[in-house]
């Protein structure tokens, strides 16, 4: 009898969809156990991404679905998250202390990519992941100001750097090593070498995700990232208007050529919200990010409005996700972060660190 009930429950759970992976929780292999003991039913769920603010809604839906086939059941649901390493470009060595690297690119400056990057990192952390952010814009580093960090990183051995910490995320930027107003008058090879050192010589501590905030364009830094850095996925940030989309499409083509998987498109400044009356208007056009996603069969990860508070929070060193954690804007960023991580969780995993090393000894 209990086996028949278990099978009926499993069939019913196929009706619970996961919007972050676009699969139901059974085919997405999130259901790890169904225990039936009389009228007591226990469901074990393991998500491949952080989802702290969505867990209660998921629990409520599971309980309702189970009780639809077993009305007298006392249902308990245990939900956990287990974030795995995912595959990157072939032949590139993993970065110690980092499971997954997510590149955030725009192709064009001025679309708010750095603001999206820092709020994405903070949102992933708020959802329960261990997160870091690398400011890869050597010429115009902005993360120290946005994260409200001053001072220089420690170097315990004179060779490596300890990441700076702010709001429970680890960060590294050339901005920590130079004065804020000092221009970086460097040629391409020096810039790419600096990026490699910042990434590989930082002592990242057990990160689930490292967000890499790329500079605009498709030049030396982006090429270095593709050739020497194990990127598990890329996110493209654009605004709705056609001029921004032209360069966003170039960024897409670049990642496609270097075989870095694209997790999707985020549309920033999608609407303007008046700070006086709250009126919402599409001042930069409407639906550009969605059209690009449709054209290239990519996922549209979400949109962010042009809101004065986002700019003020970033300038003040307290990005919106931490400045107003319970507000609608933070909830929006957290939904986008869950979707980014959920899409990645559906991709091929990297098991290279699970295999034993083979050592050949000569007698």
C-alpha positions in Angstrom: 0.0 0.0 0.0 2.8 2.5 1.0 4.6 1.8 -2.3 1.4 2.6 -4.3 1.1 5.8 -2.3 4.7 6.7 -2.9 4.3 6.2 -6.6 1.1 8.3 -6.6 3.0 11.1 -4.8 5.9 11.0 -7.2 3.5 11.3 -10.1 1.8 14.2 -8.4 5.2 15.9 -7.8 5.8 16.0 -11.5 3.2 18.9 -11.5 5.5 21.0 -9.4 7.6 23.1 -11.8 10.8 24.8 -11.0 10.9 28.2 -12.7 14.6 28.5 -12.2 15.5 25.3 -14.1 12.4 25.2 -16.4 11.9 21.6 -15.3 9.5 19.8 -12.9 11.2 18.8 -9.6 11.1 15.1 -10.5 12.6 15.2 -14.0 15.0 17.8 -12.6 16.2 15.2 -10.1 15.5 17.5 -7.1 13.4 14.9 -5.3 15.8 12.8 -3.3 13.4 10.9 -1.1 9.8 10.1 -0.5 9.1 8.3 2.8 5.6 7.0 3.6 4.8 5.8 7.1 1.0 5.5 7.6 -0.4 9.1 7.2 3.1 10.6 7.7 4.9 11.6 4.5 8.3 13.1 4.3 9.7 14.6 1.1 13.4 15.4 0.7 14.3 18.0 -1.9 17.8 19.0 -2.9 18.2 22.0 -5.2 21.4 22.5 -7.3 21.4 26.3 -6.6 20.7 28.6 -3.6 17.1 29.5 -3.1 16.6 30.6 0.5 13.8 33.1 -0.3 11.9 30.6 -2.5 12.0 27.6 -0.2 8.8 28.4 1.7 6.8 28.8 -1.5 8.2 25.5 -2.8 7.3 23.8 0.5 3.7 25.1 0.4 3.2 23.9 -3.2 4.6 20.5 -2.5 2.4 20.1 0.6 -0.7 21.1 -1.5 0.2 18.7 -4.3 0.8 15.7 -1.9 -2.4 16.4 0.0 -4.3 16.4 -3.3 -3.6 12.7 -3.6 -3.5 11.9 0.1 -5.9 14.3 1.8 -5.3 13.1 5.3 -1.5 13.1 5.1 0.8 14.9 7.5 3.4 16.2 5.1 6.9 17.4 6.0 9.3 18.8 3.4 13.0 19.1 3.9 14.7 21.4 1.3 18.5 21.9 1.0 20.8 23.2 -1.7 23.9 21.5 -2.9 25.9 23.5 -5.4 28.2 21.5 -7.7 31.1 22.6 -9.9 30.1 22.8 -13.6 32.1 22.2 -16.7 34.0 25.1 -18.4 36.2 25.3 -21.5 38.2 22.2 -22.2 41.8 22.1 -21.1 41.7 25.0 -18.6 42.7 24.3 -15.1 40.2 25.1 -12.3 40.9 28.0 -9.9 41.6 26.9 -6.4 38.8 27.7 -4.0 36.2 28.4 -6.8 33.5 26.0 -8.0 31.9 28.1 -10.7 32.9 31.3 -12.5 30.2 33.5 -14.0 31.2 36.2 -16.4 29.0 39.3 -16.6 29.5 41.2 -19.9 27.7 43.9 -21.9 29.7 44.7 -25.0 28.9 48.3 -24.4 29.7 50.8 -21.5 27.0 52.7 -19.7 24.4 50.0 -19.4 24.9 49.5 -15.6 26.7 46.1 -15.9 28.8 46.7 -12.8 25.8 47.6 -10.7 24.0 44.5 -11.9 27.2 42.4 -11.2 27.5 43.5 -7.6 23.8 43.1 -6.8 23.8 39.7 -8.5 26.7 38.6 -6.3 25.0 40.0 -3.2 21.7 38.4 -4.2 23.4 34.9 -4.6 24.9 35.4 -1.2 21.5 36.3 0.3 20.0 33.2 -1.2 22.6 31.1 0.7 25.7 30.7 -1.5 29.3 31.5 -0.9 30.1 34.2 -3.4 33.0 36.3 -4.6 33.4 39.1 -7.2 36.4 39.9 -9.3 36.5 43.4 -10.8 38.1 42.7 -14.2 37.9 46.3 -15.4 41.5 47.2 -14.9 41.1 50.7 -16.5 37.9 51.7 -14.6 37.5 49.6 -11.4 34.3 50.4 -9.6 33.6 47.5 -7.2 35.7 49.0 -4.3 33.4 52.1 -4.2 30.2 50.1 -4.7 31.1 47.7 -1.9 32.2 50.4 0.4 35.7 48.9 0.8 38.9 50.9 1.5 42.4 49.8 2.3 44.7 47.3 0.7 44.5 43.4 0.8 46.8 41.4 3.0 49.6 39.3 1.4 50.6 36.6 4.0 53.4 35.2 1.8 54.3 38.2 -0.4 53.0 36.3 -3.4 49.3 35.8 -2.9 46.5 38.2 -1.8 43.7 37.7 0.7 40.4 38.8 -0.8 38.7 41.8 0.7 35.4 41.1 2.4 32.2 43.2 2.4 28.6 42.2 3.1 29.7 38.5 3.4 31.2 38.4 -0.1 34.8 38.1 -1.1 36.2 40.6 -3.6 39.3 41.6 -5.5 40.0 44.6 -7.7 43.0 46.5 -9.1 41.2 49.4 -7.3 42.4 48.0 -4.0 46.0 48.3 -5.0 46.1 51.8 -6.5 44.7 55.2 -5.5 41.1 55.8 -6.7 42.1 58.7 -9.0 45.2 57.0 -10.4 44.8 56.2 -14.2 46.0 52.8 -15.4 48.0 53.8 -18.5 48.9 50.3 -19.5 49.1 48.4 -22.8 47.1 45.2 -23.5 49.7 42.6 -22.3 50.1 44.4 -19.0 46.3 44.5 -18.5 45.8 40.8 -19.2 48.7 39.8 -17.0 47.2 41.9 -14.2 43.8 40.2 -14.6 45.4 36.7 -14.5 47.3 37.6 -11.3 44.2 39.1 -9.6 42.3 36.0 -10.4 44.8 33.2 -9.7 46.9 34.8 -6.9 43.9 35.6 -4.8 43.3 33.1 -2.0 39.6 32.6 -2.7 37.9 30.7 0.1 35.5 27.9 -0.9 33.4 29.9 -3.3 30.3 28.5 -4.9 30.3 31.3 -7.4 32.8 33.9 -8.5 31.2 36.7 -10.4 33.6 38.4 -12.9 32.6 41.9 -13.7 34.0 42.4 -17.2 34.8 45.7 -18.8 32.8 46.7 -21.9 33.9 45.5 -25.3 35.3 42.3 -26.8 39.1 42.9 -26.5 42.1 41.6 -24.7 40.5 41.0 -21.3 37.6 39.1 -22.7 40.0 37.0 -24.9 42.2 36.2 -21.9 39.1 35.1 -19.9 38.1 32.8 -22.7 41.5 31.3 -23.2 42.9 31.0 -19.7 40.0 31.2 -17.2 37.5 28.3 -16.6 34.2 30.1 -17.1 31.1 28.0 -16.3 28.7 30.5 -17.9 28.2 34.0 -19.0 25.4 36.6 -18.5 24.9 39.4 -20.9 23.5 42.8 -19.6 21.8 45.2 -22.0 19.4 48.0 -22.0 16.3 47.9 -24.3 17.4 50.3 -27.0 18.7 49.2 -30.3 22.2 50.8 -29.9 22.9 48.9 -26.8 21.6 45.7 -28.3 24.0 45.9 -31.2 26.9 45.6 -28.9 25.2 43.0 -26.7 24.9 40.9 -29.8 28.6 41.2 -30.3 29.2 40.0 -26.8 27.0 37.0 -27.5 28.9 36.2 -30.7 32.2 36.4 -28.8 31.2 33.9 -26.1 29.7 31.7 -28.8 33.0 31.6 -30.7 35.1 30.7 -27.6 32.5 28.1 -26.5 31.5 29.7 -23.2 27.9 28.8 -22.5 25.6 31.8 -22.1 23.1 31.5 -19.2 20.9 34.3 -20.5 20.1 38.0 -20.9 19.4 40.6 -18.2 17.7 43.8 -19.3 18.8 46.7 -17.2 17.0 50.1 -17.1 14.0 48.4 -18.6 11.6 51.1 -17.4 12.0 54.4 -15.6 10.3 54.8 -12.3 9.6 58.4 -11.3 10.8 59.2 -7.8 8.0 61.7 -7.2 4.9 60.0 -8.5 6.0 56.4 -9.1 4.9 56.5 -12.8 6.7 53.8 -14.9 7.7 54.6 -18.4 9.8 52.8 -21.1 12.1 55.7 -21.9 14.7 53.5 -23.6 12.3 51.4 -25.6 10.6 48.2 -24.7 11.3 44.5 -24.9 14.8 44.7 -26.4 16.3 42.1 -24.1 13.5 39.7 -24.7 13.8 40.1 -28.5 17.5 39.4 -28.3 16.9 36.3 -26.2 14.2 35.1 -28.6 16.5 35.7 -31.7 19.3 33.6 -30.3 17.2 31.1 -28.4 18.6 32.3 -25.0 16.9 32.5 -21.6 15.6 35.9 -20.6 16.7 36.1 -17.0 14.8 39.2 -15.9 14.7 42.9 -16.0 15.7 45.7 -13.7 14.1 49.2 -13.7 16.0 52.5 -13.9 15.4 53.6 -10.3 17.3 56.4 -8.6 17.7 54.3 -5.4 19.8 51.8 -7.3 22.3 54.5 -8.3 22.3 56.1 -4.9 22.8 52.8 -3.1 25.8 51.9 -5.3 27.4 55.3 -5.0 27.0 55.1 -1.3 28.8 51.8 -1.0 25.6 49.8 0.0 24.1 48.2 -3.1 20.4 47.8 -3.1 20.3 44.1 -2.1 21.9 45.1 1.3 20.6 48.6 1.6 16.9 47.5 1.3 16.9 43.7 1.6 13.2 43.4 2.0 12.3 45.8 -0.8 10.9 45.1 -4.2 14.1 45.9 -6.0 16.1 43.5 -3.8 13.5 40.8 -4.4 13.8 41.4 -8.1 17.6 40.9 -8.0 17.2 37.8 -5.9 14.8 36.3 -8.4 17.3 37.0 -11.2 20.1 35.5 -9.1 18.1 32.3 -8.5 17.3 32.0 -12.2 21.0 32.5 -13.2 22.1 29.8 -10.7 19.2 27.5 -11.6 20.1 27.7 -15.3 23.6 26.8 -14.4 22.6 23.9 -12.2 21.0 22.3 -15.3 24.3 22.2 -17.2 26.9 19.6 -17.3 28.7 19.1 -14.0 32.5 18.9 -13.6 33.6 15.7 -11.7 37.3 16.1 -12.4 38.0 16.7 -8.7 36.2 13.5 -7.8 38.4 11.2 -9.7 41.4 9.7 -7.9 44.9 10.7 -9.0 46.9 8.0 -10.6 50.5 7.8 -9.4 53.0 5.6 -11.2 55.9 4.5 -9.1 59.1 3.0 -10.5 60.8 0.4 -8.3 
